[in-house]
Amino acid sequence: METALALVRHGQTDWNVAGRLQGRTDIELNETGRDQARRLGRYLRNKNWDLVLASPLGRAQETAALIAEQTGAQTGVAVPELIERSFGPLEGRIMGGVSDEEAALVNHELETHAAILDRALPALVDLAQRYPGQRTLVVSHGATMRTVRDALAGQRIDQSVENGEIISIDLQRLHQLHQQRQGAQETAEVSR
Protein backbone atom coordinates (compact mmCIF):
# COMPACT_ATOMS: atom_id res chain seq x y z
CA MET A 1 0.00 0.00 0.00
CA GLU A 2 1.16 3.50 -0.78
CA THR A 3 2.06 5.90 2.03
CA ALA A 4 -0.61 8.59 2.55
CA LEU A 5 -0.83 11.48 4.96
CA ALA A 6 -3.70 13.88 5.66
CA LEU A 7 -4.48 16.59 8.18
CA VAL A 8 -7.92 16.82 9.78
CA ARG A 9 -9.22 19.78 11.73
CA HIS A 10 -10.69 18.92 15.12
CA GLY A 11 -14.44 19.08 15.71
CA GLN A 12 -16.25 22.19 16.87
CA THR A 13 -15.81 23.76 20.31
CA ASP A 14 -17.87 26.41 22.06
CA TRP A 15 -15.04 28.87 21.42
CA ASN A 16 -15.29 28.15 17.67
CA VAL A 17 -18.99 29.05 17.83
CA ALA A 18 -18.23 32.28 19.72
CA GLY A 19 -15.39 33.22 17.33
CA ARG A 20 -12.78 33.14 20.11
CA LEU A 21 -9.11 32.61 19.34
CA GLN A 22 -8.29 29.28 20.99
CA GLY A 23 -4.64 28.89 20.14
CA ARG A 24 -2.99 26.65 22.72
CA THR A 25 -5.79 27.05 25.26
CA ASP A 26 -7.11 23.54 25.84
CA ILE A 27 -10.81 23.82 25.03
CA GLU A 28 -12.86 20.63 24.73
CA LEU A 29 -15.21 19.62 21.95
CA ASN A 30 -18.88 20.49 22.27
CA GLU A 31 -21.60 17.99 21.32
CA THR A 32 -21.67 19.27 17.73
CA GLY A 33 -17.89 18.70 17.56
CA ARG A 34 -18.27 15.16 18.86
CA ASP A 35 -21.00 14.48 16.28
CA GLN A 36 -18.76 15.95 13.54
CA ALA A 37 -15.91 13.62 14.57
CA ARG A 38 -18.17 10.56 14.61
CA ARG A 39 -19.66 11.47 11.19
CA LEU A 40 -16.19 12.02 9.78
CA GLY A 41 -15.13 8.64 11.16
CA ARG A 42 -18.11 6.96 9.49
CA TYR A 43 -17.26 8.73 6.22
CA LEU A 44 -13.65 7.52 6.47
CA ARG A 45 -14.60 3.99 7.56
CA ASN A 46 -13.97 2.34 4.17
CA LYS A 47 -11.09 4.56 3.10
CA ASN A 48 -8.45 2.26 4.66
CA TRP A 49 -6.82 4.69 7.13
CA ASP A 50 -4.40 2.77 9.34
CA LEU A 51 -3.49 5.32 11.99
CA VAL A 52 -5.06 8.41 13.56
CA LEU A 53 -2.72 10.74 15.45
CA ALA A 54 -3.35 14.20 16.92
CA SER A 55 -1.85 17.28 18.47
CA PRO A 56 -1.68 17.06 22.28
CA LEU A 57 -4.65 19.40 22.84
CA GLY A 58 -7.80 17.73 24.15
CA ARG A 59 -10.05 18.80 21.27
CA ALA A 60 -7.70 17.15 18.77
CA GLN A 61 -7.13 14.05 20.92
CA GLU A 62 -10.87 13.49 21.38
CA THR A 63 -11.54 14.01 17.67
CA ALA A 64 -8.84 11.43 16.85
CA ALA A 65 -10.26 8.92 19.33
CA LEU A 66 -13.79 9.30 17.92
CA ILE A 67 -12.55 8.93 14.33
CA ALA A 68 -10.50 5.84 15.27
CA GLU A 69 -13.51 4.35 17.05
CA GLN A 70 -15.55 4.61 13.85
CA THR A 71 -12.83 3.52 11.42
CA GLY A 72 -11.10 0.83 13.45
CA ALA A 73 -7.77 2.62 12.85
CA GLN A 74 -5.03 2.56 15.49
CA THR A 75 -4.16 5.62 17.55
CA GLY A 76 -0.71 6.65 18.72
CA VAL A 77 1.30 9.20 20.62
CA ALA A 78 0.57 12.91 20.33
CA VAL A 79 2.32 14.98 17.66
CA PRO A 80 3.22 18.19 19.53
CA GLU A 81 4.59 19.89 16.41
CA LEU A 82 1.07 20.00 14.96
CA ILE A 83 -0.42 21.93 17.87
CA GLU A 84 -2.32 25.14 17.14
CA ARG A 85 -0.63 28.45 16.49
CA SER A 86 0.12 30.43 19.64
CA PHE A 87 -1.92 33.62 19.68
CA GLY A 88 -0.26 34.83 22.88
CA PRO A 89 -2.27 37.51 24.72
CA LEU A 90 -5.07 37.31 22.14
CA GLU A 91 -6.10 33.78 23.15
CA GLY A 92 -9.63 33.77 24.49
CA ARG A 93 -10.50 37.01 22.72
CA ILE A 94 -13.28 37.22 20.16
CA MET A 95 -11.56 37.76 16.81
CA GLY A 96 -13.93 40.51 15.71
CA GLY A 97 -13.24 42.40 18.95
CA VAL A 98 -9.50 42.76 18.33
CA SER A 99 -8.72 46.04 16.58
CA ASP A 100 -5.98 46.32 13.97
CA GLU A 101 -4.10 48.62 16.34
CA GLU A 102 -4.25 46.12 19.20
CA ALA A 103 -3.21 43.27 16.91
CA ALA A 104 -0.23 45.33 15.71
CA LEU A 105 0.84 46.04 19.31
CA VAL A 106 1.01 42.34 20.22
CA ASN A 107 2.05 40.98 16.82
CA HIS A 108 5.57 40.23 18.11
CA GLU A 109 4.03 37.87 20.70
CA LEU A 110 2.16 35.77 18.13
CA GLU A 111 3.71 32.68 16.59
CA THR A 112 4.79 33.45 13.02
CA HIS A 113 3.83 31.41 9.98
CA ALA A 114 7.53 30.66 9.47
CA ALA A 115 7.75 29.24 13.00
CA ILE A 116 4.69 27.06 12.34
CA LEU A 117 6.30 25.71 9.18
CA ASP A 118 9.61 25.16 11.00
CA ARG A 119 7.87 22.78 13.40
CA ALA A 120 5.09 21.29 11.23
CA LEU A 121 6.90 20.41 7.99
CA PRO A 122 9.69 18.33 9.59
CA ALA A 123 7.08 16.54 11.72
CA LEU A 124 5.01 15.64 8.66
CA VAL A 125 8.10 14.43 6.79
CA ASP A 126 9.04 12.36 9.85
CA LEU A 127 5.56 10.79 10.02
CA ALA A 128 5.68 9.82 6.34
CA GLN A 129 9.08 8.20 6.91
CA ARG A 130 8.14 6.56 10.22
CA TYR A 131 4.97 4.96 8.80
CA PRO A 132 5.87 3.91 5.24
CA GLY A 133 3.10 2.10 3.39
CA GLN A 134 0.52 3.30 5.89
CA ARG A 135 -2.31 5.78 5.61
CA THR A 136 -2.05 8.26 8.48
CA LEU A 137 -4.48 10.98 9.56
CA VAL A 138 -3.27 13.71 11.92
CA VAL A 139 -5.88 15.78 13.75
CA SER A 140 -4.64 19.36 13.99
CA HIS A 141 -5.98 22.92 14.11
CA GLY A 142 -7.24 25.64 11.80
CA ALA A 143 -4.39 28.16 11.78
CA THR A 144 -1.69 25.48 11.66
CA MET A 145 -3.47 23.66 8.85
CA ARG A 146 -4.03 26.87 6.85
CA THR A 147 -0.34 27.71 7.14
CA VAL A 148 0.71 24.25 5.93
CA ARG A 149 -1.92 24.19 3.17
CA ASP A 150 -0.91 27.61 1.85
CA ALA A 151 2.81 26.76 1.93
CA LEU A 152 2.22 23.54 0.00
CA ALA A 153 0.05 25.42 -2.52
CA GLY A 154 2.69 28.13 -2.88
CA GLN A 155 0.11 30.86 -2.30
CA ARG A 156 -2.22 32.29 0.31
CA ILE A 157 -5.70 30.82 -0.06
CA ASP A 158 -8.47 33.07 1.27
CA GLN A 159 -10.50 30.19 2.60
CA SER A 160 -10.60 29.00 6.19
CA VAL A 161 -10.26 25.37 7.24
CA GLU A 162 -13.57 24.17 8.65
CA ASN A 163 -14.04 21.88 11.65
CA GLY A 164 -13.76 18.31 10.42
CA GLU A 165 -12.16 19.32 7.10
CA ILE A 166 -9.54 16.98 5.62
CA ILE A 167 -6.47 18.22 3.74
CA SER A 168 -4.56 15.55 1.84
CA ILE A 169 -0.80 16.09 1.85
CA ASP A 170 1.04 15.79 -1.45
CA LEU A 171 4.10 13.93 -0.12
CA GLN A 172 6.31 14.85 -3.08
CA ARG A 173 5.50 18.55 -2.61
CA LEU A 174 5.97 18.20 1.18
CA HIS A 175 9.49 16.80 0.74
CA GLN A 176 10.33 19.44 -1.87
CA LEU A 177 9.14 22.32 0.34
CA HIS A 178 10.90 20.89 3.39
CA GLN A 179 14.20 20.62 1.46
CA GLN A 180 13.81 24.18 0.14
CA ARG A 181 13.25 25.54 3.65
CA GLN A 182 16.21 23.55 5.02
CA GLY A 183 18.43 24.90 2.25
CA ALA A 184 17.30 28.47 2.92
CA GLN A 185 17.94 28.07 6.66
CA GLU A 186 21.41 26.66 6.05
CA THR A 187 22.22 29.54 3.68
CA ALA A 188 20.99 32.07 6.26
CA GLU A 189 23.15 30.47 8.97
CA VAL A 190 26.25 30.57 6.76
CA SER A 191 25.58 34.24 5.95
CA ARG A 192 25.57 35.23 9.63
Summary of the structure (lengths in Angstrom):
residues: 192
radius of gyration: 16.9
end to end distance: 44.6
largest distance: 52.2
contacts: 609
relative contact order: 0.21
helix: 54%
strand: 13%
